[in-house]
Amino acid sequence: MTIKDIARLSGVGVTTVSRVLNQHPDVSEETRRRVLAVVEEQGFQPNTNARHLKQQTSASIAVIVKGTMNMLFADLVERCQQLLQDAGRDANLYYLDEDANEVAYAVQLCRERKPLGILFLGGDLEFFRASFGQIGVPCVLLTNSARELDFPNLSSFTTDDEEAACRVVRYLAEQGHRAIGVLGGNWSCTQIGYRRVRGCRRAFDELGLPFDARRCEPCRYSFPDAYDTTKRLLERCPELTALFCISDVMAIGAIRAIRDLGRRVPEDISVVGYDGIPLSQFSLPRLTTVRQDTQQLARQGVDLLLRSLQRPRPPVHAVVPFQLLPGESVAPPRGATHRPK
C-alpha cells in the first residue's frame, strides 16, 4: 500500500494525501476525514524515516498562498511556478485561509521542511512584525509592502493600492456618481484592504464628498461572501448608484446579487472591481477593474529571491504600476446631466 493507492481509494490527488498525512492546515475537514478513513481502513503506515530525510535535505522554495479563493493569487502562483521551474528550482505550495497566520506557518515550515527561501503571496504585516524574526532564509512578500518592517531578509513587491483605489473613486465621480459604496476586505491597518479603503477616503476628501461608513462593508475574498454582503449593503443603502469592490471576485459576486435583487448593472448601479483577473474580461457585463501586473510582480519577486539564494542582498521594496481598465459595468447614474472633472 502506497500513498498513490490511498489517493486512488479516497478520490483525491497524491499531493492532498501528503498534506493530510503531514497535518497541513490547508485541507478541508471533509477531505481530511475521507483520506484518514481510507488510511485507517487499509492500515497504512507512512514511512516517517523517509519523510524525515526528505525534510532535512529539502532544496525547494516554499510558496505560501494566503486565501484559497483569491483568483489573483492563482495567476501569480502559475507565473511563479513557471519562473522557478525555468530556473531549475522546485516549489512546494501551501494554501492557507485568508485569516490564518502565514508567518507562524512559515516558522513551522522552516523548522520541519527547511526550505531554501519563501515566497509569500499576500500577508498581514502584524503577523510579520510579531514573529518574522524567527525566519532566517531569504523571503519575498508579493502584493503587500514590508518596507516599514525593515527585516534584512524580507523584500516586497506590490501595487500602490491607495492610489489605485483613489483613481477608481475619481473615475466614478467623473461619470456623475455621488452615492458610492465600498465592498470588501479586512480593514485592519496592516491589511491590503485598509490601504484601498484609505484611498477611497482620500478621493472623497479631494472631491468634497462625505465619506459615509454605512456605505462600506467588509467582506472575505469569495463569491458567496460577496453575494451575501452586497445584499445586506444594498438593503441598508438602496440609494447607492455605484459600488467599488476591492477584488474582482467580490465584484462578480456583487453583480450576481444585484441582478437577484432585481437591479441591473450598469443601468441601475455601476460596479468596479480590482485585480484584473482574466475572468473579469469574460463576465457579463465586462468588468471595469484595476489591473495588477502579475507578470511583473512574479518576475521581480522570483528573480530577487533566486539572486538572494546565491548571496545575501539588501532588501528591496518596489511598487509595480497598475492600470484602470474601463469595461461595461460602469455608466453615468440615471438623471446625470454632466460628468464633473
N, C-alpha and C positions, 0 to 999 in steps of 0.2 A: 504494500500500500504506500503510494507516494502522494505528494501534495497535488500533483496533477489529477490523481484519482479522486481526491477529496473535492477538488474544483469541479470535476465532471459530475460527481454524485450530488453536489449541493447546487449545481446550476449557476456557478459564478466563475469569475476568472481566477487564474493562479495568483495574480497579484493581490486580489481581495482576500483569498485564503491566507496568504502570507501576512497580510495586515491583521487579520483576526488572530492568527497564532502568535503574532508578536505584540498583541494587545494595543494596537494603534487605535486612537480615538476616532479616526476618520472613516468609520464604517457604521452603517445604520444598525440599530439594535435588532431589527428583523433579520438582516443578513447575517449578523454575528450569531444569532441563535440557530439559524439554519446550518451554518458551517459547523458550529460546535456540536450540534446534534449528530451530524454525519461523523465527526471526529470520534465522538463517544461510541456511536453505534459500531464503527469499524475498529475501535481500539487503536487508533492511530497515535503513534508516539513520535513527535518531532525530534530530529537529530540536533539536540542542543549543542553538542560539541562542534558540529559543522557550522551552525549558526553563529556560535561564539567566535570561531575562527574567521568567518566572513566579516563579522563586525570589527574585529581587531585589525583586519587588513583592508578595510574599505578604501577605495580610491575614487569615490564618486562625489558628485555635487548634490547637496540636498536642496530641493526646491519646495518651499513651504508656501502653500496657497491658502490664503485666508478668505473663506467663503466658498461654498460648494455650488452656488447658483449665480455667481458673478461671471457673466459671459465675456467680459473684457479680459478676465484672467485666463479664460480658455484660449483666447487668441494669443495672449502673452506666453502661456505655457508651451503652446505649439512652436512659437518662434524661438523661445529659449532652448527648448529641447533640440531643435534642428541646429542651432548655432553650436551648442555643446557637442552634439554628435559630429558635426563637421570638424570640430577641434579635437575629436578623439576622446571626449570625456563622457562618462556615464552620468546619468541623472536619476535620482530617486525622488519621486513626487509624494508629497504628504499634504492631504486636503484637510483643513480644519474648519469648524464652524466660524462664522464671522464674529462671534462673541468670544471665541476661545483665546487663550493666552499663547500666542505664537512664539514668544521668546522663551517661556518656560518649556514649551515643547522642544524648541531648538536646543536648549541647555541639556535636556534629556537625550536628544539625538547625539549631541557631541560626546556624551559620556558612553553611550551604548554603541553607536554606529561609527563614530569618529570620521565624519565627512571632511573632505578637503576644504570645502567652502560652502556657503549657504546663500541662496537667493530667496529673499522674502518678497512674495507678491501680495502687497497690502500689509498694513500693520498699524498697531496702536502705539504711539510714541510713549505713552505712560508705561507700557509693559517693557519697552526698550530701556527707558530711564531706570526702571526698578531692578532689572536683572541681566541686561545685556553684558555687563562687565564680566560675567562668568564665561563668556564665549571668547575663545582665542583665535578662531580661524577667520580668514577674510570673509566679509559678508557684504551684500548689496541689497538695499531695500528699493523696490520699484513701486511707484505711484504714491509715495508719501516722502516727505523731506525729513532727513535726520540731521540736517545741518546744525540745529540748535543743541543736539546731544553731544557732539564733539568726541565721539569714540574713534580711536585711531584705526580700527579695523572695520568700520562701518561707513560705506558710501551710499548715496541715494540718487535716484533719477525720478523726476516727477513732472507733472503738468502744473502750470500756475492755475490752480483750481479757483482761487479767489478772483483772479482777473477774468477767467473764462465764465464764471457764474455772473459776474458783473456785466460782461458783454451780453449774456443771454437776456438779462432784465432790460438792458438798454434797447436791445433788438425788439423785445415785446412792446416796450413803450413807444418805439418808433412806429409800430403798427397801430398804435392807439390804445393799447391796453393799460388800464389803471388798477383793476381788481385782479392781482396776480397772486396765485398760491404757490407754495413750495412744498414738495413732497420728497421725503426720504432721508435716510442716513442716521447714524448715531451722532448726536450733536455735542459730544464731549470735545473739549478744546484740543485734544490730541488726535482726533479722528479727521479723515478726509472730508466727511460730510460737513463738519463745522466750518472748514475753510470755504466751502461752496455757499453755505448759508451766510457766512460773513461777507462774501462777495455780493450776494443779493442785497444785504442790508446797506452795503456801501453804495450800490447803484440806486436804491430807493432814496438814500440821503442826497445823492448828487442830483436826482431828478425832482427832489422836493416832494416825494410821495411818502405817506406814512407807512411804516413797517408794522403790520398787524400780525402779532404772534398767533392769533386764532386761525389765520390762513396758512399756517405752517404745521406740518405733521411729520414726525419721524417715522421711518419705515425701514424694514430689512430689505436686502437686495434679492427680492424674489418676486415672481409673477403673482402668486396668491396673496402675499402680504401687500403688495402694491394695489391689487384689486380691492381688497377689503379696506385698506386705509383711504383710498380715493373715495370710496363710497361714504365713509364717515366724514371726510373733509368736505365733500360737496353737499352732504345733508346739513352740515353745520354752516357752510358758507356757500349757499346756492348762487350768490351774486358773482362768483368768480368767472372771469372771461378767459383766463389763461392759467396754465399750470406748468411750472418748471419742475421736472423730476430729475433728481441728481444721479440717475443712471438710466440707460436705455431700457433695461429690464423693467424697472419701475414704470417708465413711460408706456411701454407696451401693455403692462398690466393695467395701468390707469386708463388707457384708451378703451380697453375691453369693459372696464367698469362704467365709464362714461356712456358707452353705447348701451349697456344693460340698464342704465338709468333713463334711457330714452332721449339722450342728447347726442349731438353729432360733433365730430372733430373734422375740420376746424370751425364749422359753421356756428356752433354754439359755444365751444370752448377750444382754445388753442392749446397744444401740448408740445413741450420741448424736452428732449432727453439729454443724456450726457454719456459719452464714451465713444460713440461712433462704431458700434459693433456691426458686423455685416448684416445681421437680421434687421437693423434699423432701416436699411435701404430697401427691404423687401416687405416691410409691414404695410398695412393699408389703413390710413394713408402713409405715404413715405414720411419717415420721421425727421423733423428738424432736430439737430443734435450737435453737441460739441464733440469733435473727433479728436481723441487722444492718439498720438502717433506711436502705436505699439511696436512698429518696426524699429524706430529709433530707441524707444525705451529698452527693448530686448537687446538690441545690438550693443548699445553703450553699456548696459548693465553687465551683460555676459563678457564683453571684451575686457572691461575693467577687472572683473572677478578673475578671469583667466590670467591676466597680467599680474594680479596680486598674488596668485599662487606661485609665480616664478620668483618674485622677491617682494618684500614689504614696500608698500607705496602709501603716500599720504592719502587720506580720504578725499573723495570727490563728491560734490553735491551740485547737481546740474538740473536745469529746468528745460524740458523739451517742449517745443512750440505746439499749440493746439490750433484747430480750425473750426469755425462755426459753419456748419453745413445747413443752409436753408432747405426745407423739404415741403411737403404738402400739409403738414399738421399745424401750420400757423397761418392765420388770416386776420385781418382787422376785425375788431368786435362789431357786432351789429350796431348801426347808427353812427359809427365813427365817420367824421367828416374830413379829418386830416390826420397826418402822421407826424407828430412832433419830432423834432430833431434834438 
